[in-house]
Amino acid sequence: MGRGILRFAIATSGVLALLLTGTIMLGTLLPRGDQLVFISQRDSHAEVYLLDVSRVLEAALTRTPVWVQHFDPTWSPDGEQIAFRSNLNRDYLKPQLFIMDADGQNVRQVTDGSLEPLNPNWSPDGQRIIFQAIPEDRWGLYLLDLNSEDVRRVTPDTQSARDPAWSPDGSQIALVSTAGEVNAIFVMESGCVGRAAGCESGSMQQLTFPDGLNDPDNNHAYPSWSPDGRHILYSLWNQDRQHGEVMLMAGDGSDQQALISRSGQNKQDVQAVMAPDGTRIAFVSNRDALPRNENLEIYVMQLGTGEIRRLTFHPSADHTPSWRPQP
């Protein structure tokens, strides 16, 4: 089964410098713990935006022609760079990974086009990026060394793996893999990933749907860690009802509970990520959409009170939030 959640269909270095410019230097004006990047469709195509959560101010970090689409932005651990997927390489069938500075400048391509990378995630030391790709018929995780530019597969060819998320201490990687007829959350030890060889033997521990016999319309996706590494956020998605809710569990898979949930058809609360201070969660929802309008916006929930506040206000979709790490 594919992702099933919010599937968005959607260059050389000399051209890139002309195509991408940050319009407002919010990164130099605002407390970094109160910033996140996200993707917006408001410009008739997907661009990367920066958002000041406290004051609800936005600025486009990329300004590109309509044939360019950007996806999956994610901050580097030091909060100085953003990795994202884009077809700036002019290959519409194989968008590649790019990295830019926090103000949208100095864009560069970091993968060579042999794979189509999705869902990049930085290692805590900032030296590597793990991503998913499907070279044949099964999703797998691949590791990009930013110093050598070497790319290698780090999950077995026999087991599907995607949606990677590195734990804050670097010891584990949360991911999505198949369990029977469903997609479940797993973790794998990252020690194997850090070695030069033998990583194909890395084992995965299943945390959700342990019996693998649950309703095949229910799937788990989008794992992300709490800043202290003690908990994992993830999304439960029911394909038949187009229903999504935000779940929380301990890092060992215990104490699984619904954190943000609404009953009914086409109620979507997904893609949750926790703020660097551990007090808030940003997530994507259609809770304020008009009937038969699936428009997605970004919201923030205060963990202590459960108060939910809307952050984006536009008739086009806003999604895939990523908090900027604190210095």
PLY file of the C-alpha trace (Angstrom):
ply
format ascii 1.0
element vertex 327
property float x
property float y
property float z
element edge 325
property int vertex1
property int vertex2
end_header
0.00 0.00 0.00
1.30 3.51 -0.79
1.58 6.35 1.70
-2.18 6.81 1.67
-1.81 10.10 3.55
-1.83 13.52 1.93
-0.17 12.26 -1.24
0.82 15.36 -3.11
1.49 14.95 -6.79
3.44 17.31 -7.51
19.52 23.55 -12.63
22.42 23.93 -12.46
24.07 26.05 -9.74
24.22 29.16 -11.92
20.49 29.02 -12.63
19.61 28.23 -9.02
21.10 31.46 -7.74
18.75 33.39 -10.03
15.66 31.32 -9.24
15.61 31.21 -5.44
15.70 34.23 -3.17
14.43 34.78 0.37
11.99 37.72 0.39
12.00 38.64 4.10
14.90 37.82 6.40
12.70 36.55 9.24
15.55 34.27 10.25
17.56 37.27 11.43
14.70 38.89 13.33
12.89 36.19 15.30
13.66 33.76 18.14
14.66 30.54 16.41
12.59 28.29 18.63
9.48 30.03 17.32
10.10 29.34 13.63
9.08 26.54 11.33
9.28 25.91 7.60
6.46 24.41 5.58
5.28 23.85 2.03
2.51 25.99 0.58
0.60 25.63 -2.68
-0.56 29.27 -2.55
1.64 30.38 -5.46
-0.01 27.94 -7.90
2.85 25.56 -7.16
4.70 24.31 -4.08
7.14 26.75 -2.43
9.04 26.68 0.88
7.81 29.20 3.46
9.15 30.34 6.82
6.65 30.99 9.63
7.03 32.91 12.88
4.76 30.90 15.19
4.42 33.53 17.92
3.37 36.41 15.68
2.01 34.36 12.76
4.21 36.06 10.17
5.14 34.31 6.94
7.81 34.74 4.26
8.56 32.75 1.13
12.08 31.33 1.18
11.81 30.18 -2.44
10.40 32.05 -5.41
10.54 29.84 -8.48
8.74 29.45 -11.84
5.48 27.51 -11.91
7.17 24.43 -13.34
9.22 24.05 -10.14
7.82 22.14 -7.15
9.43 21.87 -3.70
8.56 19.31 -1.01
9.67 17.78 2.31
11.62 20.67 3.93
13.62 19.73 7.02
16.04 21.72 9.19
19.64 20.80 9.82
20.42 20.15 13.53
22.14 23.53 13.91
19.18 25.35 12.33
21.37 26.97 9.68
20.30 24.97 6.61
17.19 23.40 5.10
17.13 20.23 3.03
14.23 19.76 0.63
13.13 17.83 -2.44
12.69 19.68 -5.73
12.62 19.34 -9.51
14.97 22.29 -9.91
17.17 19.72 -11.65
14.58 19.86 -14.49
13.93 16.12 -14.29
10.20 15.98 -13.56
10.24 12.21 -13.01
13.14 12.29 -10.54
13.19 15.34 -8.26
16.37 15.51 -6.19
17.54 16.68 -2.78
18.74 20.24 -2.40
20.12 22.20 0.56
19.78 25.94 1.10
20.72 28.36 3.86
18.09 29.41 6.40
17.41 32.61 4.44
16.80 30.75 1.15
20.23 31.52 -0.31
23.08 29.28 -1.55
20.92 26.49 -2.99
22.80 23.41 -4.10
21.87 19.93 -5.33
23.25 17.10 -3.16
21.98 13.93 -4.89
23.01 12.84 -8.38
19.73 11.71 -9.94
20.25 7.96 -9.75
17.35 7.75 -7.25
14.26 9.82 -6.50
14.73 10.81 -2.83
11.76 11.59 -0.56
11.33 12.58 3.10
14.91 13.60 3.96
15.94 13.68 7.60
19.28 14.90 9.03
21.46 12.92 11.39
21.95 14.68 14.75
25.61 15.39 13.89
24.55 17.13 10.66
26.92 15.04 8.53
24.39 12.72 6.90
20.85 12.73 5.52
18.66 9.65 5.45
15.83 9.47 2.90
13.49 7.02 1.23
13.51 5.91 -2.40
11.96 3.16 -4.49
14.42 2.09 -7.19
12.38 -1.00 -8.12
9.25 -2.22 -6.37
9.91 -1.68 -2.64
10.59 1.45 -0.58
13.96 1.51 1.15
16.05 3.91 3.21
19.25 5.40 1.84
22.02 7.32 3.55
23.72 10.34 1.99
27.12 11.30 3.39
27.32 15.07 2.89
31.12 15.08 2.94
31.80 12.32 0.42
28.41 12.54 -1.37
28.28 8.75 -1.17
24.77 7.22 -1.14
24.00 3.68 -0.03
20.97 1.66 0.97
20.73 0.96 4.71
17.62 -1.23 4.95
17.17 -4.76 3.59
15.99 -5.22 0.01
13.41 -7.66 1.34
11.62 -5.22 3.66
9.83 -1.98 2.86
10.97 1.12 4.76
10.08 4.84 4.50
9.32 8.02 6.49
12.65 7.97 8.40
13.16 10.06 11.55
16.46 10.07 13.45
16.22 10.11 17.25
17.75 13.19 18.93
20.60 11.17 20.47
21.36 9.49 17.15
20.88 5.96 18.49
17.71 5.00 16.59
15.76 5.72 13.44
11.96 5.55 13.49
10.40 4.51 10.20
7.33 3.04 8.53
7.30 -0.53 7.26
4.69 -3.13 6.39
3.29 -5.53 9.00
0.84 -7.95 7.45
-1.63 -5.78 5.56
-0.88 -2.51 7.35
1.83 0.13 7.57
3.25 0.29 11.10
5.89 2.26 13.00
9.23 0.51 13.53
12.59 1.55 14.93
16.04 0.39 13.92
19.33 0.85 15.72
21.40 3.47 13.93
24.76 1.90 14.82
24.54 -0.19 11.68
23.66 2.86 9.62
26.83 4.58 10.79
29.13 1.81 9.60
30.69 1.64 6.18
29.49 -1.87 5.41
27.04 -4.51 6.54
24.11 -2.17 7.08
21.80 -4.35 5.03
21.62 -6.65 8.05
20.15 -3.94 10.30
17.04 -5.25 12.07
13.78 -3.40 12.71
11.64 -3.56 15.85
7.90 -3.15 15.33
6.23 -0.71 17.74
2.64 -0.36 16.48
0.16 -3.00 15.30
2.25 -5.75 16.92
-0.06 -8.53 15.76
-0.12 -7.29 12.14
-3.78 -8.28 11.88
-5.50 -4.93 12.20
-7.96 -3.39 9.78
-6.03 -2.98 6.49
-7.69 0.43 6.05
-5.80 1.67 9.15
-2.18 2.67 8.69
0.51 4.49 10.66
2.90 7.02 9.16
4.95 10.21 9.75
6.87 9.26 12.90
8.71 12.11 14.64
10.56 12.22 17.95
10.07 14.46 20.96
13.14 16.65 21.62
14.14 14.53 24.62
13.84 11.30 22.59
11.39 9.75 25.04
8.29 9.78 22.80
7.31 9.33 19.18
4.49 11.19 17.45
2.85 9.51 14.47
-0.29 9.64 12.35
-3.04 7.03 12.23
-4.74 7.12 8.84
-7.91 5.33 7.79
-7.94 5.16 4.02
-11.60 4.22 3.71
-12.87 7.14 5.81
-10.08 9.55 4.82
-9.63 10.04 8.55
-6.38 10.98 10.29
-5.46 11.54 13.91
-2.26 12.34 15.78
-0.95 9.58 18.06
1.70 9.57 20.78
3.65 6.69 22.30
6.75 6.07 24.36
9.94 5.41 22.43
9.64 1.68 23.15
6.09 1.51 21.73
4.27 1.49 25.07
1.48 3.83 26.20
-0.01 4.45 22.74
-2.73 7.10 22.82
-4.63 9.50 20.60
-3.32 13.03 21.14
-5.31 14.99 18.55
-8.42 13.26 17.22
-11.85 14.08 15.76
-14.58 11.62 14.80
-16.15 11.49 11.37
-15.49 11.13 7.67
-12.69 13.21 6.11
-11.39 14.56 9.43
-7.66 14.93 8.98
-5.15 15.75 11.74
-1.73 14.51 10.63
1.98 15.31 10.15
2.65 16.26 13.77
6.04 17.56 14.94
7.01 18.73 18.42
8.56 22.13 19.11
12.20 22.24 20.29
11.09 23.25 23.80
8.74 20.25 24.00
5.70 22.34 24.93
3.86 22.52 21.58
2.99 20.40 18.58
2.57 21.70 15.06
0.31 19.61 12.83
-1.65 19.69 9.57
-5.45 19.65 9.54
-8.55 20.37 7.47
-10.61 21.17 10.59
-11.64 24.62 9.34
-12.28 23.60 5.74
-15.67 24.24 4.18
-17.90 21.23 3.36
-16.38 19.18 0.52
-13.28 21.37 0.73
-10.20 19.44 1.85
-7.95 22.47 2.23
-5.12 21.82 4.68
-3.71 24.35 7.13
-1.05 24.29 9.84
-2.02 24.46 13.52
-0.21 24.40 16.85
-1.40 22.71 20.04
-0.18 23.64 23.52
0.57 20.37 25.30
-0.19 21.64 28.80
-3.67 22.94 28.02
-4.67 21.27 24.75
-5.38 24.70 23.26
-5.22 24.63 19.44
-4.34 27.71 17.40
-4.44 28.09 13.62
-1.20 29.35 12.05
-1.88 29.56 8.30
-4.84 31.16 6.54
-4.97 30.53 2.81
-7.37 28.68 0.47
-4.45 26.67 -0.91
-2.86 23.77 0.97
-0.17 24.38 3.61
1.56 21.27 4.93
4.76 19.44 5.99
5.87 21.64 8.93
9.37 21.38 10.39
10.45 23.28 13.55
13.73 25.16 13.50
16.09 23.76 16.17
17.17 26.02 18.97
20.85 27.11 18.92
0 1
1 2
2 3
3 4
4 5
5 6
6 7
7 8
8 9
10 11
11 12
12 13
13 14
14 15
15 16
16 17
17 18
18 19
19 20
20 21
21 22
22 23
23 24
24 25
25 26
26 27
27 28
28 29
29 30
30 31
31 32
32 33
33 34
34 35
35 36
36 37
37 38
38 39
39 40
40 41
41 42
42 43
43 44
44 45
45 46
46 47
47 48
48 49
49 50
50 51
51 52
52 53
53 54
54 55
55 56
56 57
57 58
58 59
59 60
60 61
61 62
62 63
63 64
64 65
65 66
66 67
67 68
68 69
69 70
70 71
71 72
72 73
73 74
74 75
75 76
76 77
77 78
78 79
79 80
80 81
81 82
82 83
83 84
84 85
85 86
86 87
87 88
88 89
89 90
90 91
91 92
92 93
93 94
94 95
95 96
96 97
97 98
98 99
99 100
100 101
101 102
102 103
103 104
104 105
105 106
106 107
107 108
108 109
109 110
110 111
111 112
112 113
113 114
114 115
115 116
116 117
117 118
118 119
119 120
120 121
121 122
122 123
123 124
124 125
125 126
126 127
127 128
128 129
129 130
130 131
131 132
132 133
133 134
134 135
135 136
136 137
137 138
138 139
139 140
140 141
141 142
142 143
143 144
144 145
145 146
146 147
147 148
148 149
149 150
150 151
151 152
152 153
153 154
154 155
155 156
156 157
157 158
158 159
159 160
160 161
161 162
162 163
163 164
164 165
165 166
166 167
167 168
168 169
169 170
170 171
171 172
172 173
173 174
174 175
175 176
176 177
177 178
178 179
179 180
180 181
181 182
182 183
183 184
184 185
185 186
186 187
187 188
188 189
189 190
190 191
191 192
192 193
193 194
194 195
195 196
196 197
197 198
198 199
199 200
200 201
201 202
202 203
203 204
204 205
205 206
206 207
207 208
208 209
209 210
210 211
211 212
212 213
213 214
214 215
215 216
216 217
217 218
218 219
219 220
220 221
221 222
222 223
223 224
224 225
225 226
226 227
227 228
228 229
229 230
230 231
231 232
232 233
233 234
234 235
235 236
236 237
237 238
238 239
239 240
240 241
241 242
242 243
243 244
244 245
245 246
246 247
247 248
248 249
249 250
250 251
251 252
252 253
253 254
254 255
255 256
256 257
257 258
258 259
259 260
260 261
261 262
262 263
263 264
264 265
265 266
266 267
267 268
268 269
269 270
270 271
271 272
272 273
273 274
274 275
275 276
276 277
277 278
278 279
279 280
280 281
281 282
282 283
283 284
284 285
285 286
286 287
287 288
288 289
289 290
290 291
291 292
292 293
293 294
294 295
295 296
296 297
297 298
298 299
299 300
300 301
301 302
302 303
303 304
304 305
305 306
306 307
307 308
308 309
309 310
310 311
311 312
312 313
313 314
314 315
315 316
316 317
317 318
318 319
319 320
320 321
321 322
322 323
323 324
324 325
325 326
